[in-house]
Amino acid sequence: MRRIAPRPLSAAVDALAADLAPQTPLARVQAAWIEAAGPAVAARATPRSLRAGVLTVACREAVWAQELELLGPHVVQRLNAALGAEIVARLRCVTGR
């Protein structure tokens, strides 16, 4: 009988996490957020809701909300490219958690 080499536990955990992750459009946006917005913005702004193509993003400070409003069309384009579909039409930025 031939023994199979042990597999890393991380492979099983990654597969389980993918199966358990919600498949809603908001969850997909949240998964692609760091890549689309960039690490500096993503550290200070978090997608909170997605309704009728409008992504509401909570920003820690008003200055980041204003910056993200200016970057909005670019971030929307990058998000949709990362998602492979036109899910987000525009951003709505709010201040606070």
C-alpha positions in Angstrom: 0.0 0.0 0.0 1.4 3.4 -1.0 1.1 6.2 1.5 0.2 9.7 0.3 2.3 12.5 1.5 0.6 14.8 4.0 -0.9 18.0 2.5 -0.4 21.4 4.1 -3.3 22.3 6.4 -3.5 25.7 4.7 -4.8 24.2 1.5 -7.8 22.7 3.4 -8.4 25.9 5.3 -8.3 27.9 2.1 -10.8 25.6 0.4 -13.1 25.7 3.4 -13.0 29.5 3.6 -13.9 29.8 -0.1 -16.9 27.5 0.4 -18.1 29.4 3.4 -17.6 32.9 2.1 -20.8 34.7 1.2 -21.3 35.0 -2.6 -23.2 38.3 -2.5 -22.1 41.2 -4.7 -21.1 43.2 -1.6 -18.9 40.3 -0.4 -17.3 40.2 -3.9 -16.6 43.9 -3.7 -15.1 43.7 -0.2 -12.8 40.9 -1.4 -11.6 43.0 -4.3 -11.4 46.3 -2.4 -7.7 46.3 -1.4 -6.6 45.5 -4.9 -8.9 48.1 -6.5 -8.6 51.0 -4.0 -5.0 50.4 -3.0 -3.6 49.7 0.4 -3.5 53.3 1.6 -7.1 54.0 0.8 -8.3 50.5 1.9 -6.7 51.0 5.4 -8.9 54.1 5.9 -12.1 53.2 4.0 -14.3 50.2 4.0 -17.2 49.2 1.7 -20.4 48.9 3.8 -23.3 48.5 1.5 -24.2 48.1 -2.2 -27.6 49.0 -3.4 -28.7 49.6 -7.0 -25.0 50.0 -8.1 -24.2 52.6 -5.4 -21.4 51.4 -3.2 -21.4 53.1 0.2 -17.9 53.4 1.7 -17.3 54.4 5.3 -14.2 56.5 5.7 -12.4 57.2 9.0 -11.8 60.9 8.3 -13.6 63.5 6.2 -10.4 64.1 4.2 -10.4 60.5 3.1 -14.0 60.7 2.1 -13.3 63.7 0.0 -10.2 62.1 -1.6 -12.2 58.9 -2.4 -15.0 61.0 -3.9 -12.4 62.5 -6.3 -10.9 59.1 -7.0 -14.4 57.5 -7.3 -14.6 56.9 -11.1 -11.1 55.4 -11.2 -11.8 53.1 -8.2 -15.2 52.1 -9.7 -13.4 51.2 -13.0 -10.8 49.1 -11.1 -13.4 47.4 -9.0 -15.5 46.4 -12.0 -12.4 45.2 -13.8 -11.4 43.1 -10.8 -14.9 41.7 -10.5 -15.2 41.0 -14.2 -18.6 42.6 -14.3 -20.3 46.0 -14.0 -21.5 45.7 -10.4 -20.6 49.2 -9.1 -21.9 52.3 -10.9 -20.6 54.9 -8.4 -19.3 55.5 -4.9 -21.0 57.2 -2.0 -18.6 58.1 0.8 -19.6 58.7 4.4 -17.5 59.6 7.4 -17.4 57.3 10.4 -17.3 53.6 11.1 
